[in-house]
Amino acid sequence: MICGRCQKPIRGDEEHTTYVPDSGTGAAPTVYLHAELCPQPPTQPAPISLRH
């Protein structure tokens, strides 16, 4: 299982929750989330040439 927040694997001994998003078109994939809030992944700033 892969966490829907941090995109890291959920090991068998880790607590997790499942979430099934409401889908108007039929079956939706089940989303697995770590029970503890995941650390925020690092962000990529804009290249210097695009900064103002």
N, C-alpha and C positions, 0 to 999 in steps of 0.2 A: 504494500500500500504506500502511496505517496501523499504527503500532506498537501492540501489545496492552498495553503497559505505560503509555506516556505519552500515547497517543491523538494523536500528532503524525505527519505524513507521513514516510515513509522515501523519501528522494531516491534516484535511480538510482545515484549515486556512493557512497552510504553502504553499509557492510557490514551485513548483517542475517542473522538465522537464521529458520527456519520451524519451527513446532511444530503438529502435528496432534493435538488432544486425543483420548483414547480415548472413544468414544461407544458406549454399549450399544444405541442406537436406530438406528444406521446411520451415514451420512456426517456428519462434523463439519467445521465451517469451519476452514480453515487460519489459524493465528495467526502473524503476522509480528512479529519483535522486533528492535530495534536491537541490533547486536553489542556495542556499548558499553552499560554500564548507564545507563539514562535518569535524568535528575535527577528527584527526587521532586516531583510537582506540589504546589502550595500547598494547604493544608487549610483548611477553613472551620470555625472554632471555633463552639461552640454559642452561640446568642444570650444576652446577659447575663441575660435574664429566666429562662432555664433553668439557669443555673449555680447551684451551691449554695455 
